[in-house]
Amino acid sequence: RQLAEKYLERIKEIDPKLHSVLEVNPDALQIAENLDKERKKGKVRGALHGIPLALKDLFDTRGVRTTAGSKILRERIPSEDADVVTRLHTAGAVLLGKLNLHEWAYGVTNDNPHFGRAANPWNVERVTGGSSGGSAVAVAARLCVGALGSDTGGSIRIPAALCGVTGLKPTYGRVSLRGVIPLSWSMDHVGPLAQSAEDVALMLQAIAGYDALDPASVDVSVPDYNASLNQSLKGIRVAQAGGYFNAQVDEEILAGVESGTRVLAACGATRVEKEMPFAEELFLTNRVALGAEAAVFHSDNLEAHAEDYGADVLKRLQNGAATTTADYVRARRRQARLIRALEIYFNDVDLLVTPTTRVVAPLVGEDAVMMSQHLTALTAPFNLTGFPAISIPCGFSREGLPIGLQLVARKWDEALLLQAAYQYQRVTDWHTRVPPIAK
């Protein structure tokens, strides 16, 4: 209870400057008190027992509003929890509240016309990244220990990079999507954000697993993610693809990623260079399929409530609705071919290292199209293919803005991502830095 009180006090004190929390859970303190009583009786549910977490406002929470950051769902109160929310309750987490996001999870700025703009804690005139901007801000500003986000084109990893925290997109099918308001059925992922890879591993342990009621869920065993964190990276082959993954990337970011790759090598990994000639096709195909699926999900609301959408999201949905059936079918066929190509790519490498974004956090109001391209270009390929990817802090720009390093692994090998991220963070301190606004 004392821990929950501490974080609720921080939310009250700091969040008016950041606008990351949409609603505080009115039952949080009572839940925390009940968990204290369980501990006194000798019942400890695991590593998350009593740990204060928060949720992107895309996850259904029984009796608590779930809006997707939209005007249309502004008063929606679900009758059931999302599967991942149930799993966090079972693990003993204290859910502090719901977090801001880009409207309908369809954008990278978290400039929400209905609930306000989430502000980057390193510089409030910079965007947070999105769509899980509130989740990254809340973790960076120490308003919760960890948060859940969703990721369809980079929506966990982009704000993690821009706000200086650790964010993981697991393999497609690893974490249930049931009870999560969709953007793109074939590319939505749910994952954790936290300060460190170790904390992300503990959260993933709680939410991963098969859900028979989710058609996207895959019945594969869940390893002990904590068990391999301390293992050496000796023998792990880390590839740098170059080409597309270096094009249009700020020099400061390239330097940060190069330094990060050297650290991984110092931890025992073997550096190799291997080009990925199909990388841009991955990105472009993601955009076509995502836009078409989003437009279909929103088709009824677009017809009846178009005026209730923010201008940027409405335009994206209208563009998606213009996608022909033939274009969508071709995109899905390319998706299957590109998944196989990426599987073959990983035949002789274990990890791919890239920048998470091409630029550090842009100023609020910069060109939206260019911003979206620069922020999603390097993350969206791994939504299309469903491969797991993590963003970890690897430095700061001259202006004091965080830089993100992205690691990608084979399907179902989140354990290796977390191991590599943990080994990196064991010898660096970028992930421990606290924004001045939160001190």
C-alpha positions as a Markdown table, in Angstrom:
| # | Residue | x | y | z |
|---|---|---|---|---|
| 1 | Arg | 0.0 | 0.0 | 0.0 |
| 2 | Gln | 2.8 | 2.4 | 0.8 |
| 3 | Leu | 4.4 | 1.8 | -2.6 |
| 4 | Ala | 1.1 | 2.4 | -4.4 |
| 5 | Glu | 0.5 | 5.6 | -2.4 |
| 6 | Lys | 4.0 | 6.8 | -3.4 |
| 7 | Tyr | 3.3 | 6.3 | -7.1 |
| 8 | Leu | -0.2 | 7.8 | -6.9 |
| 9 | Glu | 1.4 | 10.9 | -5.2 |
| 10 | Arg | 3.9 | 11.2 | -8.0 |
| 11 | Ile | 1.2 | 11.0 | -10.5 |
| 12 | Lys | -0.7 | 13.8 | -8.8 |
| 13 | Glu | 2.5 | 15.9 | -8.5 |
| 14 | Ile | 4.2 | 15.4 | -11.9 |
| 15 | Asp | 1.6 | 14.2 | -14.4 |
| 16 | Pro | -0.2 | 17.6 | -14.8 |
| 17 | Lys | 3.0 | 18.6 | -16.7 |
| 18 | Leu | 3.0 | 15.4 | -18.8 |
| 19 | His | -0.6 | 14.3 | -19.4 |
| 20 | Ser | 0.3 | 10.6 | -19.5 |
| 21 | Val | -2.4 | 9.3 | -17.1 |
| 22 | Leu | -6.0 | 9.5 | -18.3 |
| 23 | Glu | -7.7 | 7.9 | -15.3 |
| 24 | Val | -6.5 | 6.6 | -11.9 |
| 25 | Asn | -7.9 | 3.3 | -10.7 |
| 26 | Pro | -10.1 | 4.1 | -7.7 |
| 27 | Asp | -9.5 | 0.6 | -6.3 |
| 28 | Ala | -5.7 | 0.7 | -6.5 |
| 29 | Leu | -5.1 | 1.3 | -2.8 |
| 30 | Gln | -7.6 | -1.3 | -1.7 |
| 31 | Ile | -6.0 | -3.9 | -4.1 |
| 32 | Ala | -2.6 | -3.0 | -2.6 |
| 33 | Glu | -3.9 | -3.4 | 0.9 |
| 34 | Asn | -5.4 | -6.8 | 0.1 |
| 35 | Leu | -2.1 | -7.9 | -1.4 |
| 36 | Asp | -0.3 | -6.8 | 1.8 |
| 37 | Lys | -2.7 | -9.0 | 3.8 |
| 38 | Glu | -1.9 | -12.0 | 1.5 |
| 39 | Arg | 1.8 | -11.5 | 2.0 |
| 40 | Lys | 1.4 | -11.4 | 5.8 |
| 41 | Lys | -0.4 | -14.8 | 5.5 |
| 42 | Gly | 2.6 | -16.2 | 3.6 |
| 43 | Lys | 1.0 | -16.0 | 0.1 |
| 44 | Val | 3.2 | -14.3 | -2.5 |
| 45 | Arg | 2.0 | -14.6 | -6.0 |
| 46 | Gly | 5.4 | -14.0 | -7.6 |
| 47 | Ala | 7.8 | -11.2 | -8.6 |
| 48 | Leu | 4.9 | -8.7 | -9.4 |
| 49 | His | 3.1 | -9.1 | -6.1 |
| 50 | Gly | 2.3 | -5.6 | -5.1 |
| 51 | Ile | 4.2 | -3.9 | -8.0 |
| 52 | Pro | 2.5 | -0.7 | -9.3 |
| 53 | Leu | 1.9 | -1.0 | -13.1 |
| 54 | Ala | -0.4 | 0.9 | -15.5 |
| 55 | Leu | -2.1 | 0.2 | -18.8 |
| 56 | Lys | -2.4 | 1.9 | -22.1 |
| 57 | Asp | -6.1 | 2.8 | -22.4 |
| 58 | Leu | -6.6 | 0.2 | -25.1 |
| 59 | Phe | -6.9 | -2.8 | -22.7 |
| 60 | Asp | -10.4 | -3.6 | -21.4 |
| 61 | Thr | -10.7 | -3.2 | -17.7 |
| 62 | Arg | -13.9 | -4.4 | -16.0 |
| 63 | Gly | -15.8 | -1.4 | -14.5 |
| 64 | Val | -13.1 | 1.1 | -15.5 |
| 65 | Arg | -13.4 | 3.2 | -18.7 |
| 66 | Thr | -11.5 | 1.9 | -21.8 |
| 67 | Thr | -11.6 | 4.6 | -24.6 |
| 68 | Ala | -8.8 | 3.8 | -27.1 |
| 69 | Gly | -8.1 | 7.5 | -26.8 |
| 70 | Ser | -11.2 | 8.2 | -28.8 |
| 71 | Lys | -14.2 | 10.4 | -28.5 |
| 72 | Ile | -16.5 | 7.7 | -29.8 |
| 73 | Leu | -15.6 | 5.3 | -26.9 |
| 74 | Arg | -15.2 | 8.1 | -24.3 |
| 75 | Glu | -17.7 | 6.6 | -21.9 |
| 76 | Arg | -17.2 | 2.9 | -22.6 |
| 77 | Ile | -17.0 | 0.7 | -19.5 |
| 78 | Pro | -16.2 | -2.9 | -20.3 |
| 79 | Ser | -17.8 | -5.8 | -18.4 |
| 80 | Glu | -14.7 | -8.0 | -18.6 |
| 81 | Asp | -11.0 | -7.6 | -18.3 |
| 82 | Ala | -8.6 | -8.3 | -21.2 |
| 83 | Asp | -6.8 | -11.5 | -20.9 |
| 84 | Val | -3.5 | -9.8 | -20.1 |
| 85 | Val | -5.2 | -7.7 | -17.4 |
| 86 | Thr | -6.5 | -10.9 | -15.8 |
| 87 | Arg | -3.0 | -12.3 | -15.9 |
| 88 | Leu | -1.6 | -9.2 | -14.2 |
| 89 | His | -4.2 | -9.4 | -11.5 |
| 90 | Thr | -3.4 | -13.0 | -11.0 |
| 91 | Ala | 0.3 | -12.2 | -10.7 |
| 92 | Gly | -0.5 | -9.6 | -8.0 |
| 93 | Ala | 0.2 | -6.4 | -9.8 |
| 94 | Val | -1.4 | -3.2 | -8.6 |
| 95 | Leu | -2.9 | -1.5 | -11.7 |
| 96 | Leu | -2.7 | 2.2 | -11.0 |
| 97 | Gly | -4.7 | 3.4 | -13.9 |
| 98 | Lys | -5.1 | 4.0 | -17.7 |
| 99 | Leu | -2.6 | 5.8 | -19.8 |
| 100 | Asn | -2.8 | 8.3 | -22.7 |
| 101 | Leu | -2.3 | 7.1 | -26.3 |
| 102 | His | -2.5 | 8.4 | -29.9 |
| 103 | Glu | -6.2 | 8.2 | -30.8 |
| 104 | Trp | -7.2 | 4.7 | -31.7 |
| 105 | Ala | -3.5 | 3.7 | -31.5 |
| 106 | Tyr | -3.0 | 5.1 | -35.0 |
| 107 | Gly | -0.2 | 7.6 | -34.9 |
| 108 | Val | 3.3 | 8.3 | -33.5 |
| 109 | Thr | 2.9 | 11.7 | -31.7 |
| 110 | Asn | 0.4 | 11.0 | -28.9 |
| 111 | Asp | -1.1 | 14.4 | -29.7 |
| 112 | Asn | -4.6 | 13.3 | -28.7 |
| 113 | Pro | -7.3 | 15.8 | -29.7 |
| 114 | His | -9.8 | 14.4 | -27.2 |
| 115 | Phe | -7.6 | 13.8 | -24.1 |
| 116 | Gly | -4.6 | 16.1 | -24.6 |
| 117 | Arg | -1.1 | 15.7 | -25.8 |
| 118 | Ala | 1.3 | 13.6 | -23.8 |
| 119 | Ala | 4.6 | 15.4 | -23.3 |
| 120 | Asn | 8.0 | 14.0 | -23.5 |
| 121 | Pro | 9.6 | 14.1 | -20.0 |
| 122 | Trp | 13.0 | 14.9 | -21.5 |
| 123 | Asn | 11.7 | 18.0 | -23.2 |
| 124 | Val | 8.0 | 18.8 | -23.1 |
| 125 | Glu | 8.2 | 20.5 | -26.5 |
| 126 | Arg | 9.1 | 17.2 | -28.1 |
| 127 | Val | 6.7 | 14.4 | -29.1 |
| 128 | Thr | 6.7 | 11.2 | -27.0 |
| 129 | Gly | 6.4 | 8.8 | -29.9 |
| 130 | Gly | 3.3 | 6.6 | -30.2 |
| 131 | Ser | 1.0 | 5.2 | -30.1 |
| 132 | Ser | 1.9 | 4.0 | -26.6 |
| 133 | Gly | 3.2 | 7.4 | -25.7 |
| 134 | Gly | 1.5 | 7.6 | -22.3 |
| 135 | Ser | 3.0 | 4.2 | -21.3 |
| 136 | Ala | 6.6 | 5.3 | -22.1 |
| 137 | Val | 6.2 | 8.7 | -20.4 |
| 138 | Ala | 4.8 | 7.1 | -17.2 |
| 139 | Val | 7.7 | 4.7 | -17.0 |
| 140 | Ala | 10.3 | 7.4 | -17.8 |
| 141 | Ala | 8.9 | 9.8 | -15.2 |
| 142 | Arg | 8.7 | 7.0 | -12.6 |
| 143 | Leu | 4.9 | 7.3 | -12.3 |
| 144 | Cys | 4.7 | 3.5 | -12.4 |
| 145 | Val | 7.2 | 0.6 | -12.4 |
| 146 | Gly | 6.1 | -0.7 | -15.7 |
| 147 | Ala | 3.3 | -0.4 | -18.2 |
| 148 | Leu | 1.6 | -2.3 | -21.0 |
| 149 | Gly | 1.5 | -1.0 | -24.5 |
| 150 | Ser | 0.5 | -2.3 | -28.0 |
| 151 | Asp | 2.6 | -2.3 | -31.1 |
| 152 | Thr | 1.4 | -2.5 | -34.7 |
| 153 | Gly | 4.1 | -0.5 | -36.5 |
| 154 | Gly | 6.4 | 0.4 | -33.7 |
| 155 | Ser | 4.0 | 1.7 | -31.0 |
| 156 | Ile | 5.9 | 0.2 | -28.1 |
| 157 | Arg | 9.5 | 0.6 | -29.4 |
| 158 | Ile | 9.2 | 4.1 | -30.8 |
| 159 | Pro | 8.0 | 5.8 | -27.6 |
| 160 | Ala | 10.4 | 3.6 | -25.6 |
| 161 | Ala | 13.3 | 5.0 | -27.8 |
| 162 | Leu | 12.1 | 8.6 | -27.6 |
| 163 | Cys | 11.5 | 8.6 | -23.9 |
| 164 | Gly | 14.6 | 6.6 | -22.9 |
| 165 | Val | 13.0 | 3.3 | -21.5 |
| 166 | Thr | 13.0 | -0.3 | -22.5 |
| 167 | Gly | 10.1 | -1.7 | -24.6 |
| 168 | Leu | 9.5 | -5.1 | -26.0 |
| 169 | Lys | 7.3 | -6.3 | -28.9 |
| 170 | Pro | 7.0 | -10.1 | -28.4 |
| 171 | Thr | 6.5 | -12.6 | -31.2 |
| 172 | Tyr | 3.0 | -12.4 | -32.8 |
| 173 | Gly | 0.9 | -14.9 | -30.9 |
| 174 | Arg | 3.0 | -14.9 | -27.8 |
| 175 | Val | 0.7 | -12.6 | -25.8 |
| 176 | Ser | -3.1 | -12.7 | -26.0 |
| 177 | Leu | -4.9 | -9.9 | -27.9 |
| 178 | Arg | -8.3 | -10.7 | -26.5 |
| 179 | Gly | -9.9 | -7.7 | -24.9 |
| 180 | Val | -7.5 | -5.3 | -26.7 |
| 181 | Ile | -9.1 | -2.8 | -29.1 |
| 182 | Pro | -7.6 | -3.6 | -32.4 |
| 183 | Leu | -5.8 | -1.6 | -35.1 |
| 184 | Ser | -4.7 | -4.3 | -37.4 |
| 185 | Trp | -5.7 | -7.9 | -36.6 |
| 186 | Ser | -2.7 | -9.4 | -38.4 |
| 187 | Met | 0.0 | -7.1 | -36.9 |
| 188 | Asp | -1.1 | -6.0 | -33.4 |
| 189 | His | 1.2 | -7.1 | -30.6 |
| 190 | Val | 1.0 | -6.5 | -26.8 |
| 191 | Gly | 4.1 | -6.0 | -24.7 |
| 192 | Pro | 5.7 | -4.4 | -21.7 |
| 193 | Leu | 7.6 | -1.2 | -21.1 |
| 194 | Ala | 9.8 | -0.7 | -18.1 |
| 195 | Gln | 13.1 | 0.9 | -17.0 |
| 196 | Ser | 15.2 | -2.2 | -17.5 |
| 197 | Ala | 15.2 | -5.5 | -19.5 |
| 198 | Glu | 15.0 | -7.4 | -16.2 |
| 199 | Asp | 11.7 | -5.7 | -15.3 |
| 200 | Val | 10.4 | -6.3 | -18.9 |
| 201 | Ala | 11.3 | -10.0 | -18.5 |
| 202 | Leu | 9.3 | -10.2 | -15.3 |
| 203 | Met | 6.3 | -8.5 | -16.9 |
| 204 | Leu | 6.5 | -10.7 | -20.0 |
| 205 | Gln | 6.6 | -13.8 | -17.8 |
| 206 | Ala | 3.2 | -12.8 | -16.3 |
| 207 | Ile | 1.4 | -12.0 | -19.5 |
| 208 | Ala | 2.8 | -14.5 | -22.0 |
| 209 | Gly | 1.0 | -17.7 | -22.7 |
| 210 | Tyr | -1.7 | -19.4 | -24.8 |
| 211 | Asp | -5.2 | -18.1 | -24.9 |
| 212 | Ala | -7.6 | -20.5 | -26.6 |
| 213 | Leu | -10.2 | -17.8 | -27.0 |
| 214 | Asp | -7.8 | -15.6 | -29.0 |
| 215 | Pro | -7.6 | -16.8 | -32.6 |
| 216 | Ala | -4.1 | -15.1 | -33.0 |
| 217 | Ser | -2.7 | -16.9 | -29.9 |
| 218 | Val | -0.2 | -19.7 | -30.5 |
| 219 | Asp | 0.2 | -22.7 | -28.2 |
| 220 | Val | 4.0 | -22.7 | -27.6 |
| 221 | Ser | 5.8 | -23.2 | -24.3 |
| 222 | Val | 6.8 | -20.1 | -22.3 |
| 223 | Pro | 10.4 | -20.3 | -21.0 |
| 224 | Asp | 11.7 | -18.8 | -17.8 |
| 225 | Tyr | 12.8 | -15.5 | -19.1 |
| 226 | Asn | 14.8 | -14.7 | -15.9 |
| 227 | Ala | 16.8 | -17.9 | -16.1 |
| 228 | Ser | 18.9 | -16.9 | -19.1 |
| 229 | Leu | 19.5 | -13.2 | -18.3 |
| 230 | Asn | 22.9 | -13.8 | -16.7 |
| 231 | Gln | 24.3 | -16.0 | -19.4 |
| 232 | Ser | 27.2 | -14.8 | -21.5 |
| 233 | Leu | 26.7 | -13.7 | -25.1 |
| 234 | Lys | 29.7 | -15.8 | -26.2 |
| 235 | Gly | 28.8 | -17.4 | -29.5 |
| 236 | Ile | 25.9 | -15.1 | -30.2 |
| 237 | Arg | 26.1 | -13.7 | -33.8 |
| 238 | Val | 25.0 | -10.1 | -34.0 |
| 239 | Ala | 24.3 | -8.7 | -37.5 |
| 240 | Gln | 24.3 | -5.2 | -38.7 |
| 241 | Ala | 22.3 | -4.9 | -41.9 |
| 242 | Gly | 23.4 | -1.4 | -43.0 |
| 243 | Gly | 21.8 | -0.2 | -46.2 |
| 244 | Tyr | 18.1 | 0.6 | -45.6 |
| 245 | Phe | 18.7 | 0.5 | -41.8 |
| 246 | Asn | 21.3 | 3.3 | -42.0 |
| 247 | Ala | 19.6 | 5.5 | -44.7 |
| 248 | Gln | 18.4 | 8.9 | -43.5 |
| 249 | Val | 19.4 | 8.1 | -39.9 |
| 250 | Asp | 20.8 | 10.9 | -37.8 |
| 251 | Glu | 24.6 | 10.7 | -37.3 |
| 252 | Glu | 24.2 | 10.8 | -33.6 |
| 253 | Ile | 21.9 | 7.8 | -33.6 |
| 254 | Leu | 24.2 | 5.9 | -35.9 |
| 255 | Ala | 27.1 | 6.6 | -33.5 |
| 256 | Gly | 25.0 | 5.5 | -30.5 |
| 257 | Val | 24.0 | 2.2 | -32.2 |
| 258 | Glu | 27.6 | 1.6 | -33.3 |
| 259 | Ser | 28.7 | 2.1 | -29.7 |
| 260 | Gly | 26.0 | -0.2 | -28.5 |
| 261 | Thr | 27.1 | -2.9 | -30.9 |
| 262 | Arg | 30.6 | -2.6 | -29.6 |
| 263 | Val | 29.3 | -3.1 | -26.1 |
| 264 | Leu | 27.5 | -6.3 | -27.1 |
| 265 | Ala | 30.7 | -7.5 | -28.7 |
| 266 | Ala | 32.6 | -6.7 | -25.4 |
| 267 | Cys | 29.9 | -8.9 | -23.7 |
| 268 | Gly | 31.0 | -11.8 | -25.9 |
| 269 | Ala | 28.9 | -11.5 | -29.0 |
| 270 | Thr | 30.4 | -11.9 | -32.5 |
| 271 | Arg | 29.8 | -9.0 | -34.9 |
| 272 | Val | 28.9 | -9.8 | -38.5 |
| 273 | Glu | 27.6 | -7.8 | -41.4 |
| 274 | Lys | 24.7 | -9.1 | -43.4 |
| 275 | Glu | 22.6 | -7.0 | -45.7 |
| 276 | Met | 18.8 | -7.3 | -45.9 |
| 277 | Pro | 17.8 | -6.3 | -49.4 |
| 278 | Phe | 14.1 | -6.8 | -48.8 |
| 279 | Ala | 13.9 | -4.4 | -45.7 |
| 280 | Glu | 12.1 | -1.5 | -47.5 |
| 281 | Glu | 9.6 | -4.0 | -48.9 |
| 282 | Leu | 8.8 | -5.1 | -45.4 |
| 283 | Phe | 8.0 | -1.5 | -44.4 |
| 284 | Leu | 5.9 | -0.7 | -47.4 |
| 285 | Thr | 3.9 | -3.9 | -47.2 |
| 286 | Asn | 3.2 | -3.2 | -43.5 |
| 287 | Arg | 1.7 | 0.2 | -44.4 |
| 288 | Val | -0.7 | -1.3 | -47.0 |
| 289 | Ala | -2.0 | -4.2 | -44.9 |
| 290 | Leu | -2.3 | -2.1 | -41.7 |
| 291 | Gly | -4.2 | 0.7 | -43.4 |
| 292 | Ala | -6.6 | -1.6 | -45.1 |
| 293 | Glu | -7.4 | -3.6 | -41.9 |
| 294 | Ala | -7.7 | -0.5 | -39.8 |
| 295 | Ala | -10.2 | 0.9 | -42.3 |
| 296 | Val | -12.3 | -2.2 | -42.2 |
| 297 | Phe | -12.4 | -2.2 | -38.3 |
| 298 | His | -13.5 | 1.4 | -38.4 |
| 299 | Ser | -15.9 | 1.2 | -41.4 |
| 300 | Asp | -19.1 | 1.5 | -39.4 |
| 301 | Asn | -17.9 | 4.4 | -37.2 |
| 302 | Leu | -16.4 | 6.1 | -40.3 |
| 303 | Glu | -19.9 | 6.1 | -41.9 |
| 304 | Ala | -21.8 | 7.2 | -38.8 |
| 305 | His | -19.3 | 9.3 | -36.8 |
| 306 | Ala | -16.6 | 10.6 | -39.1 |
| 307 | Glu | -16.7 | 14.0 | -37.4 |
| 308 | Asp | -15.7 | 12.4 | -34.1 |
| 309 | Tyr | -12.2 | 11.4 | -35.4 |
| 310 | Gly | -9.1 | 13.6 | -35.1 |
| 311 | Ala | -8.0 | 15.0 | -38.5 |
| 312 | Asp | -4.8 | 12.9 | -38.8 |
| 313 | Val | -6.4 | 9.6 | -37.9 |
| 314 | Leu | -9.4 | 10.3 | -40.1 |
| 315 | Lys | -7.1 | 10.9 | -43.1 |
| 316 | Arg | -5.1 | 7.6 | -42.4 |
| 317 | Leu | -8.4 | 5.7 | -42.2 |
| 318 | Gln | -9.7 | 7.2 | -45.4 |
| 319 | Asn | -6.5 | 6.4 | -47.2 |
| 320 | Gly | -6.7 | 2.8 | -45.9 |
| 321 | Ala | -10.3 | 2.6 | -47.1 |
| 322 | Ala | -9.1 | 3.4 | -50.6 |
| 323 | Thr | -6.9 | 0.3 | -50.7 |
| 324 | Thr | -8.3 | -2.1 | -53.3 |
| 325 | Thr | -9.0 | -5.8 | -52.6 |
| 326 | Ala | -6.3 | -6.7 | -55.1 |
| 327 | Asp | -3.7 | -4.4 | -53.3 |
| 328 | Tyr | -4.6 | -6.0 | -49.9 |
| 329 | Val | -4.4 | -9.6 | -51.2 |
| 330 | Arg | -1.0 | -8.8 | -52.9 |
| 331 | Ala | 0.2 | -7.3 | -49.6 |
| 332 | Arg | -0.8 | -10.4 | -47.6 |
| 333 | Arg | 0.9 | -12.6 | -50.2 |
| 334 | Arg | 4.1 | -10.5 | -50.0 |
| 335 | Gln | 3.8 | -10.8 | -46.2 |
| 336 | Ala | 4.0 | -14.6 | -46.4 |
| 337 | Arg | 7.0 | -14.5 | -48.7 |
| 338 | Leu | 8.8 | -11.9 | -46.6 |
| 339 | Ile | 8.3 | -13.8 | -43.4 |
| 340 | Arg | 10.0 | -16.8 | -45.0 |
| 341 | Ala | 12.8 | -14.5 | -46.3 |
| 342 | Leu | 13.4 | -13.2 | -42.8 |
| 343 | Glu | 13.4 | -16.7 | -41.4 |
| 344 | Ile | 16.2 | -17.5 | -43.9 |
| 345 | Tyr | 18.0 | -14.3 | -42.9 |
| 346 | Phe | 18.3 | -15.6 | -39.4 |
| 347 | Asn | 19.7 | -19.0 | -40.4 |
| 348 | Asp | 23.2 | -17.8 | -39.8 |
| 349 | Val | 22.7 | -14.9 | -37.4 |
| 350 | Asp | 21.1 | -14.8 | -33.9 |
| 351 | Leu | 20.4 | -11.1 | -33.4 |
| 352 | Leu | 19.9 | -8.1 | -35.7 |
| 353 | Val | 20.9 | -4.7 | -34.4 |
| 354 | Thr | 19.5 | -1.5 | -35.8 |
| 355 | Pro | 18.5 | 2.0 | -34.7 |
| 356 | Thr | 15.0 | 2.1 | -33.4 |
| 357 | Thr | 14.2 | 5.3 | -35.1 |
| 358 | Arg | 15.9 | 7.5 | -37.7 |
| 359 | Val | 15.6 | 10.6 | -35.6 |
| 360 | Val | 15.4 | 11.6 | -31.9 |
| 361 | Ala | 12.1 | 13.0 | -30.5 |
| 362 | Pro | 10.9 | 15.6 | -33.1 |
| 363 | Leu | 9.5 | 18.9 | -32.1 |
| 364 | Val | 5.7 | 19.1 | -31.7 |
| 365 | Gly | 4.2 | 20.4 | -34.9 |
| 366 | Glu | 6.9 | 19.1 | -37.3 |
| 367 | Asp | 5.7 | 17.6 | -40.6 |
| 368 | Ala | 3.5 | 14.7 | -39.7 |
| 369 | Val | 4.1 | 12.6 | -42.8 |
| 370 | Met | 7.9 | 12.8 | -42.6 |
| 371 | Met | 7.7 | 12.3 | -38.8 |
| 372 | Ser | 5.7 | 9.1 | -39.3 |
| 373 | Gln | 8.1 | 7.7 | -41.9 |
| 374 | His | 11.2 | 8.5 | -39.9 |
| 375 | Leu | 9.8 | 7.0 | -36.7 |
| 376 | Thr | 8.2 | 3.8 | -38.1 |
| 377 | Ala | 10.6 | 2.9 | -41.0 |
| 378 | Leu | 12.8 | 0.6 | -38.9 |
| 379 | Thr | 10.2 | -0.8 | -36.5 |
| 380 | Ala | 7.3 | -1.7 | -38.8 |
| 381 | Pro | 9.1 | -4.4 | -40.7 |
| 382 | Phe | 9.0 | -6.6 | -37.7 |
| 383 | Asn | 5.2 | -6.2 | -37.2 |
| 384 | Leu | 4.6 | -7.4 | -40.7 |
| 385 | Thr | 6.7 | -10.5 | -40.0 |
| 386 | Gly | 5.8 | -11.0 | -36.3 |
| 387 | Phe | 9.4 | -11.4 | -35.2 |
| 388 | Pro | 10.2 | -10.2 | -31.6 |
| 389 | Ala | 12.1 | -6.9 | -31.2 |
| 390 | Ile | 13.2 | -4.8 | -28.2 |
| 391 | Ser | 14.3 | -1.1 | -27.9 |
| 392 | Ile | 16.8 | -0.2 | -25.3 |
| 393 | Pro | 18.3 | 3.2 | -24.5 |
| 394 | Cys | 21.9 | 3.5 | -25.9 |
| 395 | Gly | 22.8 | 7.2 | -25.4 |
| 396 | Phe | 21.6 | 10.8 | -25.7 |
| 397 | Ser | 21.8 | 13.4 | -28.4 |
| 398 | Arg | 23.6 | 16.7 | -28.0 |
| 399 | Glu | 20.3 | 18.2 | -27.1 |
| 400 | Gly | 19.8 | 15.7 | -24.3 |
| 401 | Leu | 17.3 | 13.5 | -26.0 |
| 402 | Pro | 17.3 | 9.7 | -25.7 |
| 403 | Ile | 18.5 | 7.4 | -28.5 |
| 404 | Gly | 17.1 | 3.9 | -28.9 |
| 405 | Leu | 18.9 | 0.7 | -30.1 |
| 406 | Gln | 16.7 | -2.0 | -31.6 |
| 407 | Leu | 17.4 | -5.8 | -31.3 |
| 408 | Val | 15.5 | -8.3 | -33.3 |
| 409 | Ala | 15.6 | -12.1 | -32.9 |
| 410 | Arg | 14.0 | -15.2 | -34.4 |
| 411 | Lys | 10.4 | -16.0 | -33.6 |
| 412 | Trp | 9.7 | -17.1 | -30.1 |
| 413 | Asp | 13.3 | -16.1 | -28.9 |
| 414 | Glu | 12.4 | -13.2 | -26.6 |
| 415 | Ala | 14.7 | -14.9 | -24.1 |
| 416 | Leu | 17.7 | -14.1 | -26.2 |
| 417 | Leu | 16.5 | -10.5 | -26.8 |
| 418 | Leu | 16.1 | -10.0 | -23.0 |
| 419 | Gln | 19.5 | -11.7 | -22.3 |
| 420 | Ala | 21.3 | -9.4 | -24.7 |
| 421 | Ala | 19.5 | -6.3 | -23.4 |
| 422 | Tyr | 20.2 | -7.3 | -19.8 |
| 423 | Gln | 23.9 | -7.9 | -20.6 |
| 424 | Tyr | 24.1 | -4.5 | -22.3 |
| 425 | Gln | 22.4 | -2.8 | -19.4 |
| 426 | Arg | 24.6 | -4.5 | -16.9 |
| 427 | Val | 27.6 | -2.5 | -18.2 |
| 428 | Thr | 25.9 | 0.7 | -19.2 |
| 429 | Asp | 23.7 | 3.2 | -17.3 |
| 430 | Trp | 21.6 | 4.8 | -20.0 |
| 431 | His | 18.4 | 3.1 | -18.8 |
| 432 | Thr | 18.9 | 4.4 | -15.3 |
| 433 | Arg | 18.8 | 8.1 | -16.3 |
| 434 | Val | 15.9 | 10.1 | -14.9 |
| 435 | Pro | 14.4 | 13.1 | -16.7 |
| 436 | Pro | 14.9 | 16.3 | -14.7 |
| 437 | Ile | 11.1 | 16.9 | -14.6 |
| 438 | Ala | 10.8 | 13.7 | -12.6 |
| 439 | Lys | 13.6 | 14.2 | -10.1 |
